[in-house]
Structures are given as C-alpha cells and as structure tokens.
Amino acid sequence: MTHRTQAREAPREADGAAASRHERFGSLPERIRPQDMVESRPATSPDPARDTYNPDEWLVRYCL
C-alpha cells in the first residue's frame, strides 16, 4: 500500500516542481546582440605633443 500512496503523491509533487521549473526556465532570456557584448576603447590616450608632427610634411618640403 505504501507504494500506491507514494505513487499518488508523486505526480502532485512533480507537477509543482514542473510548474516552478517552467516559471523559472520556461522562456529564454532576451537576445543580446554581438555589438552590445564588445566595448571598444583606444589603447592609449591621445598625446597632443606627439600628434603635432605631420608625416607627409617632408614630402612637400623635400620632394616638390
């Protein structure tokens, strides 16, 4: 008799567990685009003293 009693109670517990699982895992999370997963920052900060040199200036001075 104990087997039958447990068998009758098991579906109720399984239904409750299934309902709680479905409530928690029943839907997928919102999709995250790959563009939103990547953060891009410059590797170094701009240095004004370094950027004053124009690499094409020597062409104008010496080649023309």
C-alpha positions as CSV (number, residue, x, y, z in Angstrom):
1,M,0.0,0.0,0.0
2,T,2.8,2.4,0.7
3,H,3.9,2.2,-2.9
4,R,0.5,3.2,-4.2
5,T,0.3,6.0,-1.7
6,Q,3.6,7.4,-2.8
7,A,2.7,7.0,-6.4
8,R,-0.4,9.1,-5.9
9,E,1.5,11.9,-4.2
10,A,4.4,11.9,-6.6
11,P,2.5,13.4,-9.5
12,R,1.4,16.3,-7.4
13,E,5.0,17.0,-6.3
14,A,6.2,16.5,-9.8
15,D,3.5,18.9,-11.1
16,G,4.6,21.5,-8.5
17,A,8.2,21.0,-9.4
18,A,7.5,21.2,-13.1
19,A,5.5,24.3,-12.6
20,S,8.3,26.0,-10.7
21,R,10.8,24.9,-13.3
22,H,8.7,26.2,-16.1
23,E,8.2,29.5,-14.2
24,R,11.9,29.9,-13.8
25,F,13.3,28.4,-17.0
26,G,10.2,28.4,-19.3
27,S,11.4,31.2,-21.5
28,L,14.8,32.2,-22.9
29,P,16.4,35.4,-21.8
30,E,16.4,38.4,-24.1
31,R,18.8,38.2,-27.0
32,I,22.0,40.2,-26.7
33,R,23.5,41.5,-30.0
34,P,27.2,40.8,-30.5
35,Q,27.7,44.6,-30.9
36,D,26.5,45.1,-27.4
37,M,28.9,42.5,-26.0
38,V,32.1,44.3,-27.1
39,E,33.4,47.5,-25.7
40,S,36.0,49.4,-27.8
41,R,38.3,51.9,-26.3
42,P,41.5,53.4,-27.6
43,A,44.6,51.5,-26.4
44,T,46.4,54.8,-25.5
45,S,45.2,58.3,-24.8
46,P,45.9,60.9,-27.5
47,D,49.1,62.9,-26.9
48,P,49.0,66.4,-28.4
49,A,52.8,66.7,-28.4
50,R,53.2,63.6,-30.4
51,D,50.5,64.4,-32.9
52,T,52.0,67.8,-33.9
53,Y,54.3,66.1,-36.5
54,N,52.8,65.6,-39.9
55,P,54.3,62.6,-41.6
56,D,53.5,64.0,-45.1
57,E,55.2,67.3,-44.4
58,W,58.6,66.1,-45.5
59,L,57.2,65.2,-48.9
60,V,56.1,68.7,-49.5
61,R,59.4,70.3,-48.3
62,Y,61.9,68.0,-50.0
63,C,60.2,66.4,-52.9
64,L,58.5,69.3,-54.6
